[in-house]
């Protein structure tokens, strides 16, 4: 049986991928794992390579989900993106970092896509 936090994260990533596709994102990778950590979603959107962090919560009682993407987490994601670019031999490309914040309310999910989040 999966860890409940992992189940919540997986459900959020599935929902995020569906929403992003509807917004014109082309999903290239999901859960891209490196020795440095994992990138939730890598996609192409409007000519840019996009590295996407998905944060899912059951409530926003304490903070919005996207608030969990701290400066330390942002720096780690930038290192992961550099690793991906080197491994894929992509060189200089237009890229950005998006964050998808999802709150799973009883009445339905609230999904916020923040482009160029950092």
HUFEN-V893866 format. One record per residue. RES is the residue in one letter. SS is DSSP state (hx for helix, st for strand, lp for the rest). PHI is phi in whole degrees, 0 to 359 (* if undefined). Layout:
RES SS PHI
RES SS PHI
This chain:
X lp *
X lp 287
X lp 301
X hx 303
X hx 293
X hx 293
X hx 299
X hx 298
X hx 298
X hx 297
X hx 298
X hx 296
X hx 294
X hx 297
X hx 296
X hx 301
X hx 300
X hx 297
X hx 296
X hx 299
X hx 300
X hx 296
X lp 270
X lp 96
X lp 285
X st 255
X st 287
X st 260
X st 215
X st 231
X st 53
X st 289
X st 260
X st 232
X lp 297
X lp 268
X st 143
X st 234
X st 256
X st 298
X st 218
X st 240
X st 216
X st 247
X st 207
X lp 50
X lp 80
X st 245
X st 275
X st 239
X st 258
X st 239
X st 257
X st 249
X st 238
X st 238
X st 225
X lp 274
X lp 204
X lp 246
X lp 303
X lp 259
X lp 187
X lp 288
X hx 304
X hx 294
X hx 294
X hx 284
X lp 272
X lp 285
X hx 304
X hx 295
X hx 294
X hx 298
X hx 297
X hx 294
X hx 296
X hx 294
X hx 295
X hx 296
X hx 296
X hx 301
X hx 300
X hx 301
X hx 299
X hx 293
X hx 297
X lp 272
X lp 52
X lp 270
X lp 66
X lp 280
X lp 224
X lp 286
X st 214
X st 205
X st 241
X st 249
X st 233
X st 247
X st 257
X st 234
X st 242
X st 266
X st 282
X lp 300
X lp 280
X st 138
X st 283
X st 253
X st 240
X st 236
X st 260
X st 251
X lp 279
X lp 51
X lp 295
X lp 202
